[in-house]
Amino acid sequence: MGSLFRSETMCLAQLFLQSGTAYECLSALGEKGLVQFRDLNQNVSSFQRKFVGEVKRCEELERILAYLVQEINRADIPLPEGETSPPAPPLKQVLEMQEQLQKLEVELREVTKNKEKLRKNLLELIEYTHMLRVTKTFVKRNVEFEPTYEEFPPLENDSLLDYSCMQRLGAKLGFVSGLINQGKVEAFEKMLWRVCKGYTIVTYAELDEPLEDPETGEVIKWYVFLISFWGEQIGHKVKKICDCYHCHVYPYPNTAEERKEIQEGLNTRIQDLYTVLHKTEDYLRQVLCKAAESVYSHVIQVKKMKAIYHMLNMCSFDVTNKCLIAEVWCPEADLHELRRALEEGSRESGATIPSFMNTIPTKETPPTLIRTNKFTEGFQNIVDAYGVGSYREVNPALFTIITFPFLFAVMFGDFGHGFVMFLFALLLVLNENHPRLNQSQEIMRMFFNGRYILLLMGLFSVYTGLIYNDCFSKSVNLFGSGWSVSAMYSSSHTPAEQKKMGLWNDSIVRHNRVLQLDPSVPGVFQGPYPLGIDPIWNLATNRLTFLNSFKMKMSVILGIIHMTFGVILGIFNHLHFRKKFNIYLVSVPELLFMLCIFGYLIFMIVYKWLVYSAETSRVAPSILIEFINMFLFPASETNGLYSGQERVQRLLLAVTALSVPVLFLGKPLFLLWLHNGRSCFGVSRSGYTLVRKDSEEEVSLLGSQDIEEGNNQIEDGYREMMCEEFNFGEILMTQVIHSIEYCLGCISNTASYLRLWALSLAHALLTIFILLIMEGLSAFLHAIRLHWVEFQNKFYVGAGTKFVPFSFRLLSSKFSDDVA
């Protein structure tokens, strides 16, 4: 792993790939993941590039594989996922693999189509048998009448015309029978009544068991119906209504012999269909099982092949169209691996002329590469969510590893809650190789990816919980309290001594609800608690007052130290980019402004803690009043914290007042002086542009810093262009805005760190266990805000682009992604 303090040094390389070896060379580069390709055909549409045909072929293979995966999953056949990733297929095997997959697809589609037809026929025959069984009870054949008439069972109120009436009219009865969805019965009956004007008789019966719909495959409840009508016109209307309501209509037998014959034929056909369907399913399963053995390797190979052709489309051809030229960003530390990969690709292709590379100078800003491992990746993601670091600037993730879980623990501090979080994260860490954790749901996967962050947050919360003496919001007496109650109640003293020393007696104990311990009484305060806050404060009525004072001061101290450290890190950026004037004209005034005001506030807090003890706490001056008097210059003298305090404070204010104009005007005036006094030298620097392009600061630096580097002169036309681009007003406005934002931000950011005090106090008061997650999420978000806004804005620009290498490891190997 490279340095986490600063991104790696990058270089721009030019690859010369022979046409016959380009595929193999990119395959080797994809396995190693060393370089990021630049698109040399930005003005060419995707449909006009050289290898668009090969990309379409890969997309066709992906479509076929997605269909195979879908059919394999539908058959409940397990999909094997190999631990090793197969390499990209050689070009000689691509056509063979395509032909095999296309032939397999045609065969599967044909077998699946036949299976669906057989299944549909089987379901229709089963419905027909149920219809015959149920309708047998509806109508009975009356042998006394002619064969063209049928008689219904006696219906008391439903019969509209009796049978003798129909016989006299000479009407010939007709029947329509079938099945209808349960939810459509009522509407179906109303429609028949309105359209046929009552010249139909409808009989229903619900099936005992739900059946599968032959069309949709859905298992639903069905009703068997029998519609009796007379007249051909009404018969046509009935059939059209049945079609409208998607009824499954089947022929109705006229005689009992015909019904029996149809029933026997249906049973025979159903048995034959069952046999044929089982054989078809067995054959289909055999084909799918054979396809499942190689589908994983085919999916990975096609993805790699498609990625290779996408990268080849970003290359350009030379004038002879025999060599591809590619430009890539590569870390300088991996240049030897890049050359080795090109040699491997040339050797595998059997080319006589090997591919090669060389580095080229450029003024473009390279992408940012910070190598991480499974421990540091989560912290780097927190920083990258704010913004990818500019090239070679200081990376905050190195310090976030400690400061982020610590600030979280300051707000979440509880020994019990922190230990629960630590055990949960430790369980994830110990089982990090379990496949189910990597394939879990989104929320669980989020916890898994941040398992090391949770581990440190829980560990630091255990520490701050010991400092706060909080275990599930309860105090724990581990070492014994440093306060003695018995020393306040002594019968050996005379009443006068007891009154003078403020001791307790029987009357005071009986008649006072609140008793006060006086540390000035000998034996009452025996010394500080060995670790953290004394548990006796949990019984005190002024517990919140004490904790508020302690945690508020602690929050201010931590916040000022955190922000000051951010300003110091900015100095390392200025040193690396050779902008020493920024140290004297920006960083030093910022540090003086911060330390002379807020650093002095820390000094007063620590000084009061060290000088004044519990016995002398009553005469200790208020820090808040002393800090306000520092700016108001009161007429009357105060006791103060120490002798000579007024002179020291006036000196600090004078330094602060002098640092402000330097911060506002120092850098713009210096750049103006450089531009007017040294632009005639016309010197430039080579290499990368280390600041944002087209900035006024860069224009001035081209005429100043590069004198020390001893670079060659530039052309007169370029020097004239730089002189025209310099704009002092814009530089001045930018610096004034930055200075105002910094000065006001020092006050607002310091106040923002008071959230450490507020959330730690709220967490100590909330004891419901379910709030563990809610409080943890709240503290997590506030810790992110303190790092993004209060800490990183002191030195971190975050205007870079992330290095995205051409790597096969970034390709998804999940079958669900292919189906989607």
KAPE-V876565 format. One record per residue. N is the residue number from 1. RES is the residue in one small letter. PSI is psi in radians with two decimals (none if undefined). Layout:
n = {N/N}
res = {RES/RES}
psi = {PSI/PSI}
This chain:
n = {1/2/3/4/5/6/7/8/9/10/11/12/13/14/15/16/17/18/19/20/21/22/23/24/25/26/27/28/29/30/31/32/33/34/35/36/37/38/39/40/41/42/43/44/45/46/47/48/49/50/51/52/53/54/55/56/57/58/59/60/61/62/63/64/65/66/67/68/69/70/71/72/73/74/75/76/77/78/79/80/81/82/83/84/85/86/87/88/89/90/91/92/93/94/95/96/97/98/99/100/101/102/103/104/105/106/107/108/109/110/111/112/113/114/115/116/117/118/119/120/121/122/123/124/125/126/127/128/129/130/131/132/133/134/135/136/137/138/139/140/141/142/143/144/145/146/147/148/149/150/151/152/153/154/155/156/157/158/159/160/161/162/163/164/165/166/167/168/169/170/171/172/173/174/175/176/177/178/179/180/181/182/183/184/185/186/187/188/189/190/191/192/193/194/195/196/197/198/199/200/201/202/203/204/205/206/207/208/209/210/211/212/213/214/215/216/217/218/219/220/221/222/223/224/225/226/227/228/229/230/231/232/233/234/235/236/237/238/239/240/241/242/243/244/245/246/247/248/249/250/251/252/253/254/255/256/257/258/259/260/261/262/263/264/265/266/267/268/269/270/271/272/273/274/275/276/277/278/279/280/281/282/283/284/285/286/287/288/289/290/291/292/293/294/295/296/297/298/299/300/301/302/303/304/305/306/307/308/309/310/311/312/313/314/315/316/317/318/319/320/321/322/323/324/325/326/327/328/329/330/331/332/333/334/335/336/337/338/339/340/341/342/343/344/345/346/347/348/349/350/351/352/353/354/355/356/357/358/359/360/361/362/363/364/365/366/367/368/369/370/371/372/373/374/375/376/377/378/379/380/381/382/383/384/385/386/387/388/389/390/391/392/393/394/395/396/397/398/399/400/401/402/403/404/405/406/407/408/409/410/411/412/413/414/415/416/417/418/419/420/421/422/423/424/425/426/427/428/429/430/431/432/433/434/435/436/437/438/439/440/441/442/443/444/445/446/447/448/449/450/451/452/453/454/455/456/457/458/459/460/461/462/463/464/465/466/467/468/469/470/471/472/473/474/475/476/477/478/479/480/481/482/483/484/485/486/487/488/489/490/491/492/493/494/495/496/497/498/499/500/501/502/503/504/505/506/507/508/509/510/511/512/513/514/515/516/517/518/519/520/521/522/523/524/525/526/527/528/529/530/531/532/533/534/535/536/537/538/539/540/541/542/543/544/545/546/547/548/549/550/551/552/553/554/555/556/557/558/559/560/561/562/563/564/565/566/567/568/569/570/571/572/573/574/575/576/577/578/579/580/581/582/583/584/585/586/587/588/589/590/591/592/593/594/595/596/597/598/599/600/601/602/603/604/605/606/607/608/609/610/611/612/613/614/615/616/617/618/619/620/621/622/623/624/625/626/627/628/629/630/631/632/633/634/635/636/637/638/639/640/641/642/643/644/645/646/647/648/649/650/651/652/653/654/655/656/657/658/659/660/661/662/663/664/665/666/667/668/669/670/671/672/673/674/675/676/677/678/679/680/681/682/683/684/685/686/687/688/689/690/691/692/693/694/695/696/697/698/699/700/701/702/703/704/705/706/707/708/709/710/711/712/713/714/715/716/717/718/719/720/721/722/723/724/725/726/727/728/729/730/731/732/733/734/735/736/737/738/739/740/741/742/743/744/745/746/747/748/749/750/751/752/753/754/755/756/757/758/759/760/761/762/763/764/765/766/767/768/769/770/771/772/773/774/775/776/777/778/779/780/781/782/783/784/785/786/787/788/789/790/791/792/793/794/795/796/797/798/799/800/801/802/803/804/805/806/807/808/809/810/811/812/813/814/815/816/817/818/819/820}
res = {m/g/s/l/f/r/s/e/t/m/c/l/a/q/l/f/l/q/s/g/t/a/y/e/c/l/s/a/l/g/e/k/g/l/v/q/f/r/d/l/n/q/n/v/s/s/f/q/r/k/f/v/g/e/v/k/r/c/e/e/l/e/r/i/l/a/y/l/v/q/e/i/n/r/a/d/i/p/l/p/e/g/e/t/s/p/p/a/p/p/l/k/q/v/l/e/m/q/e/q/l/q/k/l/e/v/e/l/r/e/v/t/k/n/k/e/k/l/r/k/n/l/l/e/l/i/e/y/t/h/m/l/r/v/t/k/t/f/v/k/r/n/v/e/f/e/p/t/y/e/e/f/p/p/l/e/n/d/s/l/l/d/y/s/c/m/q/r/l/g/a/k/l/g/f/v/s/g/l/i/n/q/g/k/v/e/a/f/e/k/m/l/w/r/v/c/k/g/y/t/i/v/t/y/a/e/l/d/e/p/l/e/d/p/e/t/g/e/v/i/k/w/y/v/f/l/i/s/f/w/g/e/q/i/g/h/k/v/k/k/i/c/d/c/y/h/c/h/v/y/p/y/p/n/t/a/e/e/r/k/e/i/q/e/g/l/n/t/r/i/q/d/l/y/t/v/l/h/k/t/e/d/y/l/r/q/v/l/c/k/a/a/e/s/v/y/s/h/v/i/q/v/k/k/m/k/a/i/y/h/m/l/n/m/c/s/f/d/v/t/n/k/c/l/i/a/e/v/w/c/p/e/a/d/l/h/e/l/r/r/a/l/e/e/g/s/r/e/s/g/a/t/i/p/s/f/m/n/t/i/p/t/k/e/t/p/p/t/l/i/r/t/n/k/f/t/e/g/f/q/n/i/v/d/a/y/g/v/g/s/y/r/e/v/n/p/a/l/f/t/i/i/t/f/p/f/l/f/a/v/m/f/g/d/f/g/h/g/f/v/m/f/l/f/a/l/l/l/v/l/n/e/n/h/p/r/l/n/q/s/q/e/i/m/r/m/f/f/n/g/r/y/i/l/l/l/m/g/l/f/s/v/y/t/g/l/i/y/n/d/c/f/s/k/s/v/n/l/f/g/s/g/w/s/v/s/a/m/y/s/s/s/h/t/p/a/e/q/k/k/m/g/l/w/n/d/s/i/v/r/h/n/r/v/l/q/l/d/p/s/v/p/g/v/f/q/g/p/y/p/l/g/i/d/p/i/w/n/l/a/t/n/r/l/t/f/l/n/s/f/k/m/k/m/s/v/i/l/g/i/i/h/m/t/f/g/v/i/l/g/i/f/n/h/l/h/f/r/k/k/f/n/i/y/l/v/s/v/p/e/l/l/f/m/l/c/i/f/g/y/l/i/f/m/i/v/y/k/w/l/v/y/s/a/e/t/s/r/v/a/p/s/i/l/i/e/f/i/n/m/f/l/f/p/a/s/e/t/n/g/l/y/s/g/q/e/r/v/q/r/l/l/l/a/v/t/a/l/s/v/p/v/l/f/l/g/k/p/l/f/l/l/w/l/h/n/g/r/s/c/f/g/v/s/r/s/g/y/t/l/v/r/k/d/s/e/e/e/v/s/l/l/g/s/q/d/i/e/e/g/n/n/q/i/e/d/g/y/r/e/m/m/c/e/e/f/n/f/g/e/i/l/m/t/q/v/i/h/s/i/e/y/c/l/g/c/i/s/n/t/a/s/y/l/r/l/w/a/l/s/l/a/h/a/l/l/t/i/f/i/l/l/i/m/e/g/l/s/a/f/l/h/a/i/r/l/h/w/v/e/f/q/n/k/f/y/v/g/a/g/t/k/f/v/p/f/s/f/r/l/l/s/s/k/f/s/d/d/v/a}
psi = {2.40/-2.99/2.37/-0.18/-0.60/2.59/2.77/2.68/2.23/2.76/2.72/2.14/2.62/2.15/2.34/1.83/2.17/2.53/-0.61/-0.26/-0.02/-0.75/-0.83/-0.65/-0.76/-0.52/-0.73/-0.67/-0.65/-0.58/-0.57/-0.52/1.00/-0.52/2.74/2.14/2.52/2.46/1.95/0.03/0.80/-0.49/0.02/2.30/2.84/-0.46/-0.10/0.19/2.91/-0.73/0.55/-0.56/-0.72/-0.62/-0.71/-0.65/-0.71/-0.68/-0.62/-0.71/-0.64/-0.67/-0.75/-0.75/-0.64/-0.67/-0.73/-0.76/-0.69/-0.77/-0.64/-0.73/-0.65/-0.55/0.08/0.72/2.22/2.43/2.01/2.34/1.94/2.64/-0.52/2.57/2.13/2.60/2.95/2.46/2.50/2.70/-0.51/-0.45/-0.13/-0.84/-0.68/-0.75/-0.68/-0.74/-0.72/-0.76/-0.69/-0.71/-0.70/-0.66/-0.77/-0.76/-0.76/-0.73/-0.68/-0.80/-0.71/-0.68/-0.75/-0.68/-0.74/-0.66/-0.79/-0.73/-0.71/-0.76/-0.71/-0.78/-0.66/-0.71/-0.64/-0.72/-0.70/-0.73/-0.70/-0.68/-0.75/-0.68/-0.70/-0.75/-0.23/-0.48/-0.14/-0.89/2.40/2.40/2.20/1.99/-0.21/-0.38/3.05/2.76/-0.30/-0.04/2.63/2.64/2.43/2.71/2.68/2.18/2.12/-0.98/-0.22/-0.32/2.18/-0.66/2.25/2.91/-0.65/-0.62/-0.78/-0.60/-0.69/-0.57/-0.22/0.44/2.47/2.12/2.54/2.73/2.42/2.15/2.70/-2.80/2.56/2.60/2.50/-0.64/-0.20/0.04/-0.85/-0.82/-0.62/-0.77/-0.72/-0.71/-0.72/-0.71/-0.73/-0.71/-0.76/-0.04/0.64/0.02/0.56/2.71/2.10/2.30/2.35/2.74/2.31/2.40/2.59/-0.56/2.56/2.61/2.73/2.34/2.16/-0.46/-0.83/-0.34/0.08/2.40/2.03/2.95/2.43/2.70/2.33/2.28/2.66/2.07/2.12/2.30/2.90/2.43/2.38/-0.64/-0.78/-0.63/-0.73/-0.72/-0.75/-0.74/-0.66/-0.68/-0.68/-0.71/-0.66/-0.65/0.26/0.78/2.59/1.72/2.36/2.63/2.48/2.21/2.55/-0.53/2.88/-0.62/-0.73/-0.67/-0.75/-0.70/-0.74/-0.69/-0.73/-0.72/-0.67/-0.73/-0.71/-0.80/-0.65/-0.75/-0.73/-0.72/-0.67/-0.76/-0.84/-0.69/-0.70/-0.73/-0.69/-0.74/-0.68/-0.76/-0.73/-0.67/-0.67/-0.77/-0.74/-0.66/-0.70/-0.68/-0.57/-0.40/-0.56/0.01/-0.59/-0.86/-0.64/-0.72/-0.81/-0.74/-0.73/-0.68/-0.75/-0.72/-0.75/-0.71/-0.66/-0.78/-0.53/-0.71/-0.65/-0.54/-0.27/-0.09/2.85/2.68/2.65/-3.09/-0.41/-0.09/0.43/-0.11/2.35/2.42/2.22/2.56/2.27/2.61/2.31/2.40/2.45/-0.53/-0.28/0.21/-0.64/-0.60/-0.59/-0.80/-0.68/-0.67/-0.70/-0.66/-0.70/-0.75/-0.72/-0.66/-0.68/-0.61/-0.25/0.43/2.56/-0.54/2.01/2.73/2.69/3.04/2.80/2.67/2.58/2.50/2.65/2.71/0.06/2.60/2.13/2.84/2.86/2.20/2.08/1.96/2.37/2.88/-3.02/-0.36/-0.78/-0.17/-0.71/-0.74/-0.63/-0.59/-0.59/-0.74/-0.75/-0.43/-0.50/-0.70/2.40/2.34/2.53/2.79/2.13/0.23/2.86/2.34/2.08/-0.26/-0.53/-0.70/-0.42/-0.45/-0.58/-0.81/-0.61/-0.93/-0.46/-0.82/-0.60/-0.78/-0.54/-0.64/-0.47/0.05/1.89/2.17/-0.79/-0.87/-0.70/-0.63/-0.64/-0.78/-0.69/-0.75/-0.70/-0.80/-0.65/-0.63/-0.70/-0.67/-0.75/-0.44/0.53/-0.32/0.05/2.27/-0.51/-0.50/-0.64/-0.39/0.36/3.14/3.02/-0.77/-0.79/-0.63/-0.57/-0.76/-0.68/-0.74/-0.49/0.51/-0.62/-0.52/-0.79/-0.64/-0.83/-0.63/-0.74/-0.70/-0.76/-0.57/-0.56/-0.72/-0.87/-0.50/-0.64/-0.65/-0.77/-0.22/0.91/2.15/1.83/0.79/0.40/2.52/2.61/2.25/1.60/-0.66/0.03/2.39/2.60/0.01/2.42/2.14/-0.59/-0.47/-0.40/-0.23/1.73/2.16/-0.08/-0.28/2.66/2.77/-0.62/-0.72/-0.69/-0.70/-0.67/-0.71/-0.13/0.54/2.92/2.67/-3.09/-0.66/-0.75/-0.73/-0.65/-0.65/-0.03/2.23/-0.45/2.24/2.51/2.30/2.25/1.93/-0.26/-0.28/2.26/2.33/-0.18/-0.91/1.93/-0.05/2.86/2.73/2.43/-0.63/1.98/-2.73/2.40/2.31/-0.29/-0.37/-0.33/-0.34/-0.19/2.55/-0.44/0.51/-0.81/-0.64/-0.77/-0.83/-0.64/-0.78/-0.80/-0.87/-0.51/-0.80/-0.71/-0.71/-0.73/-0.75/-0.85/-0.70/-0.78/-0.71/-0.73/-0.79/-0.69/-0.69/-0.65/-0.70/-0.67/-0.67/-0.53/-0.52/-0.65/-0.61/-0.79/-0.68/-0.70/-0.70/0.14/0.83/1.17/-0.47/-0.48/-0.51/-0.82/-0.56/-0.20/-1.04/-0.79/-0.82/-0.64/-0.74/-0.73/-0.76/-0.73/-0.82/-0.61/-0.43/-1.09/-0.54/-0.64/-0.58/-0.71/-0.73/-0.77/-0.68/-0.85/-0.68/-0.72/-0.66/-0.65/-0.64/-0.73/2.27/-3.08/-0.54/-0.56/0.27/-0.43/-0.48/0.04/2.35/2.80/2.24/-0.67/-0.77/-0.71/-0.65/-0.65/-0.73/-0.40/-0.56/-0.36/-0.32/1.21/2.61/-0.74/2.49/2.52/2.87/-0.76/3.05/-0.56/2.91/2.49/0.29/-0.68/-0.74/-0.70/-0.74/-0.67/-0.64/-0.75/-0.69/-0.65/-0.74/-0.71/-0.77/-0.61/-0.53/-0.45/-0.90/-0.57/-0.71/-0.64/-0.76/-0.27/-0.94/-0.81/-0.74/-0.64/-0.75/-0.61/-0.72/-0.71/-0.69/-0.74/-0.57/-0.37/0.03/-0.37/-0.27/-0.55/0.95/2.73/3.04/2.72/3.06/-2.59/2.67/2.03/-0.04/3.02/2.52/2.59/0.34/2.62/-0.53/-0.67/-0.67/-0.75/-0.68/-0.51/-0.34/0.08/-1.10/-0.57/-0.18/-0.66/-0.45/-0.21/0.72/2.93/2.85/2.72/2.99/2.72/-0.63/-0.69/-0.64/-0.69/-0.64/-0.67/-0.67/-0.64/-0.51/-0.35/2.28/1.78/-0.64/-0.71/-0.70/-0.78/-0.78/-0.72/-0.76/-0.66/-0.76/-0.76/-0.72/-0.75/-0.74/-0.67/-0.82/-0.79/-0.58/-0.53/-0.66/-0.88/-0.64/-0.65/-0.74/-0.52/-0.53/-0.18/-0.20/-0.45/-0.76/-0.78/-0.79/-0.60/-0.64/-0.72/-0.65/-0.59/-0.42/-0.45/2.08/-0.06/2.32/-0.57/-0.38/-0.04/-0.78/-0.74/-0.79/-0.64/-0.73/-0.71/-0.81/-0.61/-0.81/-0.70/-0.62/-0.66/-0.76/-0.71/-0.58/-0.73/-0.80/-0.91/-0.56/-0.94/-0.42/-0.10/-0.36/-0.26/2.15/-0.83/0.68/0.41/3.12/2.41/2.46/2.02/1.70/2.75/1.72/2.33/-0.33/-0.37/-0.17/2.43/2.42/0.32/2.37/-0.47/-0.59/-0.58/-0.71/-0.70/none}
